[in-house]
């Protein structure tokens, strides 16, 4: 039984690495989730797979009688499941926002948000602030949020660039 589970752990790790090396953001997130599940299964196998009784101490005894299951791997796995789910939800929220802002979920196309190395960005700190929505000012050339999912919002007054529509 443990040999089959160890083989399954290896297959899950291989599939997770394959997905993480992909160029699509959602595949990378699924690979991270699969990797977490593989680690959980590895911890479970390392804690001995047994059909023993739960580690409950009978009334009046100092220790459980006979062979009992190890509760530590089970507690670690439960904690890892909760943390993994929180990480997945946060990563999906970031992926949704990056898709909304950039208009793509491909890693290579997301590089449009990085600055051009041949032309360093300069912030014109002497430019006057233009009043915009919400009472905040914006620098000239800054992309405004008008519900257009393909706008690239540049921080700190850097000029925004607009992605071509597909």
C-alpha positions in Angstrom: 0.0 0.0 0.0 2.7 2.4 0.9 4.6 1.7 -2.3 1.6 2.5 -4.4 1.1 5.7 -2.5 4.7 6.6 -3.0 4.4 6.1 -6.7 1.3 8.3 -6.7 3.2 11.0 -4.9 5.9 10.9 -7.6 3.3 11.2 -10.3 1.6 14.1 -8.6 4.9 15.9 -8.2 5.7 15.3 -11.9 2.4 16.7 -13.0 2.8 19.7 -10.7 6.2 20.5 -12.0 4.9 20.2 -15.6 2.0 22.6 -14.8 4.2 25.1 -13.0 6.6 25.3 -15.9 3.7 26.3 -18.2 3.2 29.8 -19.5 -0.4 30.1 -18.6 -1.2 31.6 -15.2 -4.1 29.3 -14.4 -2.0 26.2 -15.1 0.7 27.6 -12.8 -1.8 28.0 -10.0 -3.2 24.5 -10.6 0.4 23.2 -10.5 1.0 24.9 -7.1 -2.3 23.4 -5.7 -1.3 20.0 -7.1 2.2 20.3 -5.5 0.6 21.1 -2.1 -1.6 18.0 -2.4 1.4 15.9 -3.3 3.2 17.2 -0.2 0.1 16.4 1.9 0.0 12.9 0.6 3.8 12.5 1.2 3.4 13.6 4.8 0.5 11.1 5.1 2.6 8.2 3.8 5.6 9.2 6.0 3.3 8.9 9.0 2.6 5.2 8.3 -0.6 4.2 6.6 -2.3 1.9 9.2 -5.7 0.7 10.1 -4.9 1.0 13.8 -7.2 2.5 16.4 -7.3 6.3 16.9 -5.0 7.6 19.7 -7.7 7.9 22.4 -6.6 7.3 25.9 -9.2 5.1 27.8 -10.5 6.4 31.1 -8.2 5.5 33.9 -5.2 4.6 31.6 -2.0 6.6 31.2 -1.5 5.7 27.5 -3.5 4.2 24.7 -3.5 0.4 24.7 -1.9 -1.4 21.8 -1.0 0.0 18.4 -2.5 3.4 17.5 -2.4 5.8 14.6 0.1 8.7 14.7 -2.0 11.9 15.0 0.9 14.3 14.1 0.8 13.8 10.3 -3.0 14.1 10.3 -2.8 17.4 12.2 -0.1 18.7 9.8 -2.1 17.8 6.8 -5.2 19.5 8.1 -3.3 22.6 8.7 -1.6 22.5 5.3 -5.0 22.0 3.6 -6.4 25.2 5.3 -3.2 27.2 4.4 -3.2 25.8 0.8 -6.9 26.8 0.3 -6.2 30.3 1.6 -3.2 30.6 -0.8 -5.3 29.4 -3.7 -8.0 31.9 -3.1 -5.5 34.8 -2.8 -3.7 33.7 -5.9 -6.9 33.4 -7.9 -7.9 36.9 -6.8 -4.5 38.2 -8.0 -4.8 36.2 -11.3 -8.3 37.6 -11.9 -7.1 41.2 -11.2 -4.1 40.8 -13.5 -6.3 39.4 -16.2 -8.7 42.3 -15.7 -6.0 44.9 -15.9 -3.7 43.4 -18.6 -6.3 41.5 -20.6 -4.4 38.3 -20.8 -3.5 35.3 -18.6 -0.3 34.3 -20.6 2.9 35.0 -18.7 4.8 36.3 -21.8 2.1 38.8 -22.6 2.1 40.0 -19.0 5.6 41.4 -19.5 4.1 44.5 -21.1 3.7 45.9 -17.6 7.5 45.8 -17.0 9.5 48.9 -17.9 11.4 49.0 -21.2 15.1 48.4 -20.4 16.3 50.5 -23.4 14.4 53.6 -22.2 14.4 54.2 -18.5 11.2 55.7 -17.1 11.4 59.1 -15.6 8.8 60.6 -13.3 8.1 64.3 -14.0 7.7 65.5 -10.5 7.2 69.1 -11.6 4.1 68.3 -13.7 0.9 69.6 -12.2 -1.6 67.2 -10.9 -4.8 66.9 -12.9 -7.9 66.4 -10.8 -9.6 63.1 -11.4 -12.3 60.9 -9.9 -12.2 60.2 -6.2 -10.5 63.5 -5.4 -7.0 62.2 -6.2 -4.8 63.8 -8.8 -3.1 62.1 -11.6 -0.1 63.0 -13.7 -0.5 63.7 -17.5 -0.4 60.5 -19.5 -1.6 58.3 -16.7 -4.2 55.7 -17.7 -7.5 56.3 -16.0 -9.8 53.6 -14.8 -13.0 53.9 -16.9 -14.0 50.2 -16.8 -11.8 49.3 -19.7 -10.2 45.9 -18.9 -7.3 46.4 -21.3 -5.9 49.6 -19.6 -2.6 49.2 -17.9 -2.6 51.3 -14.8 0.8 52.8 -14.2 1.7 53.6 -10.6 3.1 56.9 -9.3 2.3 59.0 -12.4 4.2 56.9 -14.9 2.7 57.1 -18.4 0.2 54.3 -18.9 0.2 52.2 -22.1 -2.8 50.7 -23.7 -2.7 47.1 -25.0 -4.0 46.4 -28.5 -7.5 44.9 -28.7 -7.7 41.4 -29.9 
